[in-house]
Amino acid sequence: MPRDVARPTIVIAAANGFLGRHATAAFLHAGYDVHALARPGRENDAIQHPRVTVHPWDGKTLGPWADTLDGAAAVLNLAGRTVDCIKNKRNIRQIFRSRTDSVRVLGEACRAVINPPPVWLQAGTAHILGDPDPPDTICDDNTQPPDFGMAPKVGLAWEAALQHALLPNQRGVMLRISFVLGPDDGALQRLVPLTKAFLGGTVGHGNQYMSWLHIEDLNRLWLTALDDARYHGPILATAPNPVTNRVFMRELRRACRRPWSPPAPALGVKLIAPLLMKTDPELALLGRRILPTKLQQLGFTFNHPELRPALTQVMSQWQHPPALPAQP
């Protein structure tokens, strides 16, 4: 079916992932056509819809996909290897390269077309602020990232790559995204099965903070940042009410209808996480208390500001894919 030439388009890199599928659905509902960039072999993981055209890309080299940027309203880059893994040298290298390479090659593509997108929306990480001590230390958009630790170094390299890749007249927005709550994938894909198996207890001392964001609010942020020229540079994307791990796990147990689970001692997490779950125990044992001061100054209204109703809503749609507009 031919496209409506009057309809704006957006290019979404890594559209086959959790954030990408939800962003695709949100932009479809907002009236955009979507060019979805997905790694070869993963094209079918992107949303299949008449207004979505899927293009293979490897996230590091130019190819025919670059032409999709010509005349697009924006590019949204969500590429980046998951950090839910063991932090060995190979994985750390892939975490760095997948982020900086994708930004670099999108910048090359913008320079290769006649009408590059005027807006570049870019995923970043709230973990750029590190793991403050004491754990109740409040961080906001005025907090400077530390120059030590893997996550801050990744975040700083990511943001530096974007600044280098942006065209002189291109508005760049990097959302420093916190822990995203969604009904069909993401970090909850790990936590919900454990919680339903009565393994959703407090992790470690439980005082480490979890800054979180509902997927619907993240999608609204992408749409708002595209339309509102006041959005530029790095912006913390997190709900205004972070909670401790103790509170988060209690609310997740409630949403999963599991009234109690035994606590998970720090030593046990350090042993089990890499051996059985093939992940970094620090993802659960550390955290940060983040307030979205810049978003509040910009007047952004969160539809899901409180954890309990946010988790209740997510679990009511658990394992449901994002809703799509009716096909023409």
Buried (B, 14 or more C-beta within 10 A) or exposed (E): EEEEEEEBBBBBBBBBBBBBBBBBBBBBBBEBBBBBBBBEEBBEBBBEBEBBBBBBBBBEEEEEBBEBBBEBBBBBBBBBBBBBBBBEEEBBEBBBBBBBBBBBBBBEBBEEBEEBBBBBBBBBBBBBBBBBEEBEBEBBBEBEBBEEBBBBBBBBBBBEBBEEBBBEEBBBBBBBBBBBBBBBBBBBBBBBEBBBEBBBBBBBBBEBBBBBBBBBBBBBBBBBBBEEEEBEEBBBBBBBBBBBBBBBBBBBBBBBEBEEBEBBBBEBBBEBBBEEBEBBBBBBBBBBBBBBBBBBEBEBEBEBEBBBBBBEBBBEEBEEEBEBEEEE
